[in-house]
Amino acid sequence: MTALGPSPAPKHINTPDNPERLARAALYRVIGPDDERAAMLLRRQGAVDLWQHLRHEHPDVDPHHDLTKIEQIGGRLLCPGDPEWPPAFHVLDLLADSRSQPTLRAPLALWVRGTARLPSTARAIAVVGARAATAYGSHVASDLGSALAERGWSVVSGGAFGIDAAAHRGALAAGGETIAVLAGGVDIPYPAAHADLFHDIAHHGALVSEAPPGCLPGRHRLLARNRLIAALTKATVIVEAAQRGGTLNTARHARELGKPLLVVPGPVTSALSAGCHRLLRDHPNETTLVTGIHDVLQTLDHAASPARPSS
């Protein structure tokens, strides 16, 4: 699979020898986002001490290599405490603390590639949906992406085929900002057919991932990244969803985080809208039916949209 080339990045403080940054970069090579035991040890010991405890078991892990790689492609590693770190991530930890069953926590760090700083939650909207989208769904997602971008919202999605790609392309066509939250490394286009799309996103937004450079996505990472999409945004809009799949997983995270969940209905004969109709039927107090940009804005504080960020 061909790696993406370098892209410009916003100015940021590069501290590759910071022990905390090195430890978090290294830990991503040895623990996964669903490793609850490691998450508990991290909270108890801190990233530096945990990596010192584990590093003898992983002599081949070199965090300097990953930090050099991300810088070479115009990216950076974000860690808690950095100015760009999304403050909304603390809600993931609060949610995990309140649950008796293991729940995915905030990420250790984020690998980011692109020209945009991560937007504040107050001006970001997720638009997600089925990979095998219909022409109807793609049209709706593209229109929403474009209309949101024109009004200064950052459009966040997962970079997948179908609805995700349509939302990203709609935002780009409007000259707006879009963020793709990926399950693999930000240097590897997945799916490979989206190499050009990811190139454009990196130059007019950002690619974001928990996975270090060079990592291919696995199923657990595809599902784990959905919580980041929900947490990074003020609300999630679902455009086409089958009865099962990652889209409903994103919807669940949005509901658990207490974020508005907006659902676009479809033909009752379409299997790709069955999940949308199920959400509206089974969660009437947590979902809102929307048919276009005006419904979305009305739901979000009566059409109060944020100012477009300065360049």
N, C-alpha and C positions, 0 to 999 in steps of 0.2 A: 504494500500500500504506500503510495507516494506521500511524503510529508509535505506540509504546507511551508511555503517560503517565509522569509522574515516580513514583518509588518511594523509600521511605526507604532510607538507606544507613548502614552503621556509621560511627562517627566515625573519621576518618583525617586525616593531615596533608596539607593541600592546598598544594602548592608549584608553581603553574602557571607561574612564571617560571624554574624550575630549567632550566638549559640542557640537561641530559641528558634530562629529561622532554620538553621541547619538541622536541628532536632526534628522539627515538624516536617521538613522536606524528607528526611530519612524515614520517619515513622510511616509515611504514606507508602513506602516500599515494603513494609513488613506487616502492617495491619490494615484491615478493610473497614469501610464505614459501618458495617454491621457487627463489629467485634466489640461486644458489650464489656467483656472483661478488660480489654485494653482501654476502653473509654473510662472505666472506673479507676484503673491505675493512673491514667493520664491526669484525672482530676485530683487524685491523691498525691501523686509524686511530682506532677508537672512534666512538660515535654522533655526538658533537658535531662532530668534524672531518669526518666523512663527510657530514653534512647541510650543513655550510658549503661543502663541495666541490660538492654537488648543487643547492643551493637556487636558484642563478641559472638553472638549467634548468627550474625549476618555480615560477614567480613567483606562481601562483594558490594554492599550498599554504599554508594558514595554520593551524599547530598550535594557536594560541590559540583558534581557533574550535572545534576539536574538543574541546579540554579544557574550554571553557566549556559546550559542548553536553552532554558526559558529566556534568558537575557539575549541570546543570539537571535532568537526569533521575534524579538520586540515585545517580550512578555515580562511578567513579574509574578512573584509569589506573595500573596496577601496573607497576613496572619492576624489573629485577634490583637487589637490594640493599634493596628495601622489605621490612619485616617480614612482609608477607603473601605475598611472592614464593615460589612453590613450589620448595623446594630440589631436588626430584626432577628439575627441568628440566635440571640440569647433566648428567644422564645422556644426554640427547639430544645434547649437544655431544660428550661422550666417545664416543658411538656413531658420530657423524659423523666424528670424528677417526680412528677405527679402520678406516673403510671407504675402499676405493679409488674407489668410485663415489659421486657426490653423494647425500647423505642430508639430509633436513630436520632442521634444528637447532632449538634452543630458540627460542621466540618473542622478538621484540624487546621486547615488552611485552604486557600483557593489558588489554583494556577490560572492566571488571566493573561490573555493575549488580545491586544486591540488598542484602538485610539481612545476609547471612552473609559472614564472612571465608572465604577459600578454606581448605578443610580440609587437615590434614596427610595425606600419602599413607597413613599408618598407619590412618586411620579412614574411608577413602573406597573405595567399590567401584563399578566400572562395570558397568552392565547395558545391553547393546545388542543389536540384532537387526534383523530385516527390517522394511521399511516396510509391505509388504503382508502384515501378520501375520495368522495364523489366530486363531480364538477361543481355541484351545488355547494358542498362544504368548502372546497378550495376557494370558490368565489367569495363566500361569506368571510372566510378567514383573511383573504387578501384585502378585502374592503375594510375590515376591522383594523388590520395592521396599518393600512394607509391612513385611515381616519384618525386613529389614536396618535400616530406619529405626527400628523399635521397639527394636532392639538397639544403637542409637546410631551406626550407620554413616551416612555421607553417601552418597547414591545419585547417581552421575554418569552422564549419558547425553547424547545429542545433540539432543534436542528434536524429533526427526522423528516422522512418523506411525508407527503400529504399535507395535513393542516399546519404542522409546524413550519414547513418550508414556505407555504403560502403566506403565513403571517409575517415571517421574516422578510420575504420579498415585497410584500405590501408596504411594510415600513421603509424599506430601502428605496422603493419607487417614489415614496413621498419625501425623500431626503431626510428621513428621521433616523433615530437611534434604535438599534435592536441588539439584544443580548441572547446568545445561544448557550444554554447550559448543557454541556456535553457529558457523556458517560466515559469517554476515553480521553487521551491526552489532547491538549489544544493544538498540538503540532501534527496530529494525524486526522485527516478527513474521514469521518465515518458518519453516514455512508460515503464511499469514495466518490460517488456521482455528485456529491455536494461540495467538491473541492472549490469550485468557483464561487459558490454561495458563501462558504466559510471565509474565503479570501475577501469578499465584499463586506461581510459582517465585521471582520477584523479591522477593516479600514473605515468603517462607519459605525462602530459599536464595539462589541467585545465577545470573545469566546471564553467561557468559564468552565472549569472542571475541578473536581476533587482529585482526579487521577493525574499522576506525574507525567511528564513528557514521554512519549513513546508507548504509552499503555493503550491496548485495545480494550474496548468495552466488553464487560461480561454482563450477564443478566442481572446479577445483584447490583452492579453499578448503574445499569439502566433504570432500575427501580429506585435506587437510593437517590439519584439526582433529582427525582420528582419532588422530594421534600424541599430541595433548594429552590426550585422554580416557584413553589408555593410561598416559601418564606421570603424570597427576594421581592415579592410584588404586593401591591395593595389589594389586588383581587385577581381571580382566575376566571377566564372565559373558556368554556368548553364548546368546541364546534365539532360535532360528530364524535361519537364514541360507541363502540360495540358493547355488548353485554359484559365482556371481560377485556382486561388489558391495562396498559400503563396509564391511559388517560384517566380511568376511574381511580387509579392509585394516586394520581396527582390531585384529583378532586377530593379524595379522602384526606390528604394532607392539608389541603386548603380549609376543609371543614374543621379538622382538629385544631388548626391554628387560629380558628375564629375569623378567617378571611372571607369576604364576600365571594360566593360561588355563583357565577352567571352562566346560564345554559341556553344555548341556541337550539330550538326545536327543529325537527326535520320531518320528512314524510313518514307517516305511520307504517308504511310498507318497507322502509329502509332499515336493514339490519345495522347499518352504521349510525343510525340515530337512536337505536334501542337503548343504549346506555344513557344518552341524554334524557330520554323520556323516563327511564327508571330513576334517575337522580331527582327529576322534578316530582315524580310520584312518591318516592320513598322518603324524600327529605324536603318537604314543602316549606319548612321553617328555616331551612339553611340554604336554599337555592332560589334564584330569581330567573324567570324566563326573560330573555332578551332577544330582540330581532334585528338590532342594528346599533350604530354608535350612539344614537340619542338615548336609547334604553340603557346602555352601559353607563353613559355619563350621568343620567338621571339617578341611577342607582348609587353612583359614587358621589354623594354629597351634592345632588341636584346640579349636575353638569359643571361642578367646580373642577377644572383641570389645571395642572401646574403650568408655570411659565416654562418656555423652552430654555434649557440650560445654555449658558454662554459657552462659546468655543474657546 
